[in-house]
Amino acid sequence: MPYLTPITFPFFPWEEEKGKKMVSSSLPPFSFIVVLWLCFFGLAMATPPRKPIDVPFQKNYVPTWAFDHIKYFNGGNEIQLYLDKYTGTGFQSKGSYLFGHFSMQIKLVPGDSAGTVTAFYLSSQNSEHDEIDFEFLGNRTGQPYILQTNVFTGGKGDREQRIYLWFDPTKDYHSYSVLWNMYQIVFFVDDVPIRVFKNSKDLGVRYPFNQPMKLYSSLWNADDWATRGGLEKTDWSKAPFVAAYRGFHIDGCEASTEAKFCATQGLRWWDQKEFQDLDGWQYRRLMWVRGKYTIYNYCTDRSRYSTMPPECKRDRDV
Ligand SMILES: *[C@@H]1O[C@H](CO)[C@@H](O)[C@H](O)[C@H]1NC(C)=O
Protein backbone atom coordinates (compact mmCIF):
# COMPACT_ATOMS: atom_id res chain seq x y z
CA MET A 1 0.00 0.00 0.00
CA PRO A 2 1.31 3.45 -0.84
CA TYR A 3 1.62 5.88 2.00
CA LEU A 4 -1.48 8.04 1.60
CA THR A 5 -1.27 10.85 4.12
CA PRO A 6 0.53 13.40 1.91
CA ILE A 7 -2.35 13.37 -0.58
CA THR A 8 -4.84 14.82 1.85
CA PHE A 9 -2.91 16.96 4.26
CA PRO A 10 -0.81 19.58 2.50
CA PHE A 11 -3.80 20.63 0.41
CA PHE A 12 -5.88 21.71 3.37
CA PRO A 13 -3.99 24.40 5.23
CA TRP A 14 -7.21 25.48 6.99
CA GLU A 15 -7.71 21.97 8.35
CA GLU A 16 -4.31 22.14 9.90
CA GLU A 17 -5.18 25.54 11.25
CA LYS A 18 -8.53 24.39 12.60
CA GLY A 19 -6.90 21.33 14.11
CA LYS A 20 -4.36 23.48 15.87
CA LYS A 21 -6.97 25.85 17.21
CA MET A 22 -9.11 23.03 18.55
CA VAL A 23 -6.19 21.54 20.36
CA SER A 24 -4.88 24.76 21.85
CA SER A 25 -8.21 26.21 22.92
CA SER A 26 -9.40 22.88 24.39
CA LEU A 27 -12.86 24.32 24.93
CA PRO A 28 -15.48 21.66 24.23
CA PRO A 29 -18.34 24.20 24.54
CA PHE A 30 -16.90 26.07 21.57
CA SER A 31 -16.94 23.06 19.27
CA PHE A 32 -20.37 22.24 20.64
CA ILE A 33 -21.63 25.68 19.64
CA VAL A 34 -20.09 25.23 16.20
CA VAL A 35 -21.89 21.92 15.79
CA LEU A 36 -25.18 23.46 16.91
CA TRP A 37 -24.65 26.41 14.60
CA LEU A 38 -24.04 24.08 11.68
CA CYS A 39 -27.17 22.10 12.51
CA PHE A 40 -29.39 25.17 12.58
CA PHE A 41 -27.89 27.34 9.87
CA GLY A 42 -25.76 24.97 7.81
CA LEU A 43 -28.82 23.45 6.20
CA ALA A 44 -30.82 26.62 5.73
CA MET A 45 -28.17 29.06 4.65
CA ALA A 46 -26.55 29.75 1.31
CA THR A 47 -23.54 27.54 0.90
CA PRO A 48 -20.92 29.16 -1.26
CA PRO A 49 -17.82 27.06 -1.81
CA ARG A 50 -15.17 27.21 0.86
CA LYS A 51 -13.32 30.47 0.94
CA PRO A 52 -10.32 30.30 -1.37
CA ILE A 53 -6.87 30.68 0.13
CA ASP A 54 -4.38 32.88 -1.69
CA VAL A 55 -1.17 31.09 -2.51
CA PRO A 56 1.77 32.08 -4.70
CA PHE A 57 1.65 31.20 -8.39
CA GLN A 58 4.44 28.64 -8.16
CA LYS A 59 2.62 26.53 -5.59
CA ASN A 60 0.06 25.37 -8.13
CA TYR A 61 1.10 26.64 -11.56
CA VAL A 62 3.91 26.75 -14.13
CA PRO A 63 4.25 28.86 -17.29
CA THR A 64 3.31 27.02 -20.49
CA TRP A 65 4.79 29.18 -23.26
CA ALA A 66 6.52 32.54 -23.83
CA PHE A 67 7.99 32.50 -20.33
CA ASP A 68 9.44 36.00 -20.74
CA HIS A 69 5.91 37.42 -21.15
CA ILE A 70 4.98 36.56 -17.56
CA LYS A 71 6.10 38.92 -14.81
CA TYR A 72 6.11 38.06 -11.10
CA PHE A 73 5.50 40.38 -8.18
CA ASN A 74 5.60 40.02 -4.42
CA GLY A 75 7.12 36.53 -4.42
CA GLY A 76 4.70 35.29 -7.06
CA ASN A 77 1.58 36.32 -5.15
CA GLU A 78 0.71 38.44 -8.15
CA ILE A 79 1.63 37.93 -11.78
CA GLN A 80 1.01 39.73 -15.05
CA LEU A 81 0.61 38.26 -18.50
CA TYR A 82 1.80 40.35 -21.46
CA LEU A 83 0.54 40.27 -25.00
CA ASP A 84 2.39 42.12 -27.74
CA LYS A 85 2.49 41.69 -31.48
CA TYR A 86 5.06 38.92 -31.18
CA THR A 87 3.27 36.67 -28.74
CA GLY A 88 0.79 36.16 -25.94
CA THR A 89 1.48 33.81 -23.07
CA GLY A 90 -0.10 31.27 -20.76
CA PHE A 91 0.28 29.02 -17.75
CA GLN A 92 -1.11 25.74 -16.46
CA SER A 93 -1.54 23.86 -13.22
CA LYS A 94 1.11 21.42 -12.13
CA GLY A 95 -1.45 18.85 -11.07
CA SER A 96 -4.56 17.44 -12.71
CA TYR A 97 -7.75 17.09 -10.74
CA LEU A 98 -10.96 15.14 -10.66
CA PHE A 99 -13.52 17.41 -8.98
CA GLY A 100 -12.98 20.29 -6.62
CA HIS A 101 -13.08 24.05 -6.42
CA PHE A 102 -10.79 26.17 -8.56
CA SER A 103 -10.57 29.90 -8.22
CA MET A 104 -8.58 32.72 -9.77
CA GLN A 105 -8.60 36.43 -9.19
CA ILE A 106 -8.13 38.35 -12.40
CA LYS A 107 -7.90 42.01 -13.35
CA LEU A 108 -8.46 42.11 -17.08
CA VAL A 109 -6.58 44.14 -19.70
CA PRO A 110 -7.59 47.77 -19.13
CA GLY A 111 -8.17 50.47 -21.73
CA ASP A 112 -8.29 49.41 -25.35
CA SER A 113 -8.40 45.62 -25.14
CA ALA A 114 -10.31 45.01 -28.39
CA GLY A 115 -9.19 41.81 -30.12
CA THR A 116 -7.63 40.30 -27.01
CA VAL A 117 -8.95 37.23 -25.21
CA THR A 118 -8.08 36.23 -21.67
CA ALA A 119 -9.07 32.71 -20.74
CA PHE A 120 -9.25 30.66 -17.57
CA TYR A 121 -10.31 27.07 -18.07
CA LEU A 122 -10.12 23.44 -17.08
CA SER A 123 -9.36 20.82 -19.69
CA SER A 124 -8.57 17.12 -19.84
CA GLN A 125 -5.74 16.03 -22.05
CA ASN A 126 -7.00 13.39 -24.47
CA SER A 127 -8.94 13.49 -27.73
CA GLU A 128 -12.49 13.14 -26.39
CA HIS A 129 -11.73 15.88 -23.99
CA ASP A 130 -13.78 17.62 -21.32
CA GLU A 131 -13.43 21.34 -20.84
CA ILE A 132 -14.91 24.08 -18.66
CA ASP A 133 -14.22 27.58 -20.02
CA PHE A 134 -14.24 31.20 -18.96
CA GLU A 135 -13.25 33.45 -21.88
CA PHE A 136 -13.08 37.23 -21.51
CA LEU A 137 -13.43 39.07 -24.79
CA GLY A 138 -11.86 42.52 -24.75
CA ASN A 139 -13.28 45.69 -26.22
CA ARG A 140 -12.49 49.27 -27.21
CA THR A 141 -11.94 51.69 -24.33
CA GLY A 142 -15.16 52.24 -22.39
CA GLN A 143 -17.03 49.44 -24.18
CA PRO A 144 -18.02 46.38 -22.19
CA TYR A 145 -16.14 43.11 -22.02
CA ILE A 146 -18.05 39.93 -22.79
CA LEU A 147 -17.68 36.84 -20.63
CA GLN A 148 -18.20 33.72 -22.70
CA THR A 149 -18.53 30.33 -21.00
CA ASN A 150 -18.60 26.89 -22.54
CA VAL A 151 -18.69 23.25 -21.47
CA PHE A 152 -17.17 20.44 -23.53
CA THR A 153 -17.99 16.84 -22.73
CA GLY A 154 -16.44 13.94 -24.60
CA GLY A 155 -14.94 16.32 -27.17
CA LYS A 156 -18.21 18.11 -27.90
CA GLY A 157 -18.65 21.79 -27.03
CA ASP A 158 -21.01 24.18 -28.80
CA ARG A 159 -22.60 25.24 -25.53
CA GLU A 160 -21.66 28.90 -25.51
CA GLN A 161 -23.28 31.40 -23.24
CA ARG A 162 -22.32 35.07 -23.25
CA ILE A 163 -22.95 37.70 -20.64
CA TYR A 164 -21.93 41.24 -19.79
CA LEU A 165 -20.56 41.71 -16.29
CA TRP A 166 -22.22 44.00 -13.73
CA PHE A 167 -18.90 45.74 -13.00
CA ASP A 168 -15.84 46.89 -14.89
CA PRO A 169 -13.54 43.83 -14.75
CA THR A 170 -10.47 45.94 -15.56
CA LYS A 171 -10.74 48.20 -12.50
CA ASP A 172 -10.29 45.67 -9.69
CA TYR A 173 -9.58 42.03 -9.08
CA HIS A 174 -12.63 39.78 -9.14
CA SER A 175 -12.73 36.08 -8.51
CA TYR A 176 -13.74 33.62 -11.18
CA SER A 177 -14.22 30.09 -9.99
CA VAL A 178 -15.52 26.66 -10.88
CA LEU A 179 -17.11 24.17 -8.53
CA TRP A 180 -17.06 20.72 -10.11
CA ASN A 181 -18.42 17.56 -8.56
CA MET A 182 -20.36 14.48 -9.66
CA TYR A 183 -23.63 16.45 -9.61
CA GLN A 184 -22.94 19.81 -11.15
CA ILE A 185 -20.48 22.29 -12.59
CA VAL A 186 -21.05 25.82 -11.32
CA PHE A 187 -19.37 28.93 -12.74
CA PHE A 188 -19.05 31.71 -10.18
CA VAL A 189 -18.15 35.35 -10.61
CA ASP A 190 -17.28 36.46 -7.10
CA ASP A 191 -20.03 34.68 -5.11
CA VAL A 192 -22.61 34.84 -7.87
CA PRO A 193 -23.35 31.70 -9.87
CA ILE A 194 -23.54 32.77 -13.51
CA ARG A 195 -24.01 29.32 -14.96
CA VAL A 196 -24.73 25.76 -13.91
CA PHE A 197 -24.28 22.56 -15.89
CA LYS A 198 -25.98 19.72 -14.09
CA ASN A 199 -25.14 16.06 -14.51
CA SER A 200 -27.81 15.01 -17.03
CA LYS A 201 -26.49 11.56 -17.70
CA ASP A 202 -30.05 10.25 -17.28
CA LEU A 203 -31.06 12.47 -20.24
CA GLY A 204 -28.28 11.06 -22.40
CA VAL A 205 -25.91 14.01 -21.99
CA ARG A 206 -22.29 13.16 -21.30
CA TYR A 207 -20.88 14.58 -18.10
CA PRO A 208 -17.21 15.07 -17.17
CA PHE A 209 -16.58 12.54 -14.41
CA ASN A 210 -13.75 10.19 -15.34
CA GLN A 211 -11.03 12.38 -16.85
CA PRO A 212 -8.87 14.54 -14.61
CA MET A 213 -8.44 18.12 -15.80
CA LYS A 214 -5.65 20.64 -15.55
CA LEU A 215 -6.22 24.36 -15.20
CA TYR A 216 -5.02 26.74 -17.86
CA SER A 217 -4.95 30.43 -18.40
CA SER A 218 -3.76 32.50 -21.31
CA LEU A 219 -3.84 35.89 -22.97
CA TRP A 220 -3.71 36.00 -26.75
CA ASN A 221 -4.77 37.84 -29.86
CA ALA A 222 -8.08 36.70 -31.36
CA ASP A 223 -9.06 39.72 -33.39
CA ASP A 224 -10.45 37.47 -36.11
CA TRP A 225 -13.51 36.80 -33.89
CA ALA A 226 -13.38 38.23 -30.38
CA THR A 227 -14.69 41.78 -30.54
CA ARG A 228 -17.95 42.49 -32.35
CA GLY A 229 -17.46 39.24 -34.19
CA GLY A 230 -14.01 40.25 -35.51
CA LEU A 231 -14.92 43.73 -36.77
CA GLU A 232 -12.75 45.44 -34.16
CA LYS A 233 -9.06 44.72 -34.66
CA THR A 234 -6.29 44.76 -32.08
CA ASP A 235 -4.60 48.16 -31.98
CA TRP A 236 -0.95 47.18 -31.62
CA SER A 237 0.09 50.76 -30.92
CA LYS A 238 -1.56 50.17 -27.51
CA ALA A 239 0.58 47.08 -26.78
CA PRO A 240 1.63 45.54 -24.48
CA PHE A 241 -1.74 44.37 -23.18
CA VAL A 242 -1.54 43.28 -19.57
CA ALA A 243 -3.80 41.03 -17.50
CA ALA A 244 -3.06 40.63 -13.78
CA TYR A 245 -3.67 37.57 -11.61
CA ARG A 246 -3.58 36.58 -7.97
CA GLY A 247 -5.22 34.01 -5.71
CA PHE A 248 -4.16 30.80 -7.50
CA HIS A 249 -6.41 28.70 -5.29
CA ILE A 250 -6.84 25.03 -6.13
CA ASP A 251 -8.71 22.67 -3.85
CA GLY A 252 -9.25 19.51 -5.83
CA CYS A 253 -8.72 15.79 -5.76
CA GLU A 254 -5.36 15.45 -7.42
CA ALA A 255 -5.12 12.45 -9.70
CA SER A 256 -2.80 11.26 -12.44
CA THR A 257 -3.92 12.24 -15.93
CA GLU A 258 -4.84 8.61 -16.67
CA ALA A 259 -6.90 8.10 -13.50
CA LYS A 260 -10.54 7.13 -14.00
CA PHE A 261 -11.77 8.15 -10.58
CA CYS A 262 -10.70 10.10 -7.54
CA ALA A 263 -9.44 8.10 -4.56
CA THR A 264 -11.49 10.16 -2.10
CA GLN A 265 -14.64 10.34 -4.27
CA GLY A 266 -17.69 11.16 -2.15
CA LEU A 267 -15.73 12.16 0.93
CA ARG A 268 -14.62 15.71 0.19
CA TRP A 269 -16.53 18.85 1.08
CA TRP A 270 -17.59 19.54 -2.51
CA ASP A 271 -19.25 16.10 -2.70
CA GLN A 272 -21.60 16.86 0.16
CA LYS A 273 -25.32 17.54 -0.04
CA GLU A 274 -25.18 21.34 0.08
CA PHE A 275 -22.97 21.45 -3.02
CA GLN A 276 -25.04 19.07 -5.11
CA ASP A 277 -27.50 21.77 -6.18
CA LEU A 278 -27.75 25.53 -5.97
CA ASP A 279 -29.76 26.81 -3.05
CA GLY A 280 -32.59 29.34 -3.29
CA TRP A 281 -30.38 32.37 -2.89
CA GLN A 282 -27.98 31.12 -5.57
CA TYR A 283 -30.80 30.38 -8.02
CA ARG A 284 -32.17 33.87 -7.53
CA ARG A 285 -28.76 35.33 -8.27
CA LEU A 286 -28.42 33.11 -11.34
CA MET A 287 -31.84 34.25 -12.60
CA TRP A 288 -30.82 37.86 -12.01
CA VAL A 289 -27.73 37.38 -14.20
CA ARG A 290 -29.72 35.56 -16.86
CA GLY A 291 -32.45 38.17 -16.92
CA LYS A 292 -30.25 41.23 -16.91
CA TYR A 293 -26.91 40.38 -18.47
CA THR A 294 -27.36 37.59 -21.00
CA ILE A 295 -26.31 38.37 -24.56
CA TYR A 296 -26.36 34.88 -25.99
CA ASN A 297 -27.49 31.46 -24.84
CA TYR A 298 -27.10 28.34 -27.01
CA CYS A 299 -30.18 26.93 -25.27
CA THR A 300 -32.43 29.42 -27.02
CA ASP A 301 -30.61 29.52 -30.36
CA ARG A 302 -33.18 27.85 -32.61
CA SER A 303 -31.12 28.46 -35.77
CA ARG A 304 -28.45 26.23 -34.29
CA TYR A 305 -30.53 23.72 -32.34
CA SER A 306 -34.00 23.12 -33.74
CA THR A 307 -34.77 21.12 -30.63
CA MET A 308 -33.48 22.39 -27.35
CA PRO A 309 -30.44 20.58 -25.94
CA PRO A 310 -31.73 18.31 -23.13
CA GLU A 311 -29.56 19.75 -20.35
CA CYS A 312 -31.05 23.23 -20.79
CA LYS A 313 -34.29 22.47 -18.90
CA ARG A 314 -32.39 20.68 -16.16
CA ASP A 315 -30.10 23.67 -15.78
CA ARG A 316 -33.18 25.91 -15.61
CA ASP A 317 -31.70 27.83 -18.51
CA VAL A 318 -35.11 28.37 -20.05
C1 LIG B 1 -18.01 45.74 -27.42
O1 LIG B 1 -18.80 46.89 -27.48
C2 LIG B 1 -19.85 46.81 -28.43
C3 LIG B 1 -20.51 48.17 -28.48
O2 LIG B 1 -20.96 48.55 -27.19
C4 LIG B 1 -20.79 45.70 -28.05
O3 LIG B 1 -21.79 45.55 -29.04
C5 LIG B 1 -20.04 44.38 -27.88
O4 LIG B 1 -20.91 43.39 -27.38
C6 LIG B 1 -18.90 44.59 -26.92
N1 LIG B 1 -18.10 43.40 -26.61
C7 LIG B 1 -17.47 42.61 -27.49
C8 LIG B 1 -16.56 41.62 -26.93
O5 LIG B 1 -17.62 42.66 -28.68
The ligand as a Tripos MOL2 file, in Angstrom:
@<TRIPOS>MOLECULE
LIG
   14    14     1     0     0
SMALL
NO_CHARGES

@<TRIPOS>ATOM
      1 C1        -18.0130   45.7370  -27.4180 C.3       1 LIG1
      2 O1        -18.7990   46.8910  -27.4850 O.3       1 LIG1
      3 C2        -19.8500   46.8130  -28.4280 C.3       1 LIG1
      4 C3        -20.5140   48.1710  -28.4800 C.3       1 LIG1
      5 O2        -20.9600   48.5480  -27.1930 O.3       1 LIG1
      6 C4        -20.7920   45.6990  -28.0500 C.3       1 LIG1
      7 O3        -21.7870   45.5530  -29.0430 O.3       1 LIG1
      8 C5        -20.0360   44.3830  -27.8810 C.3       1 LIG1
      9 O4        -20.9070   43.3940  -27.3850 O.3       1 LIG1
     10 C6        -18.9000   44.5880  -26.9160 C.3       1 LIG1
     11 N1        -18.1010   43.3990  -26.6110 N.am      1 LIG1
     12 C7        -17.4720   42.6130  -27.4930 C.2       1 LIG1
     13 C8        -16.5620   41.6210  -26.9290 C.3       1 LIG1
     14 O5        -17.6250   42.6600  -28.6770 O.2       1 LIG1
@<TRIPOS>BOND
     1     1     2 1
     2     1    10 1
     3     2     3 1
     4     3     4 1
     5     3     6 1
     6     4     5 1
     7     6     7 1
     8     6     8 1
     9     8     9 1
    10     8    10 1
    11    10    11 1
    12    11    12 1
    13    12    13 1
    14    12    14 2
@<TRIPOS>SUBSTRUCTURE
     1 LIG1         1 GROUP 0 **** ****
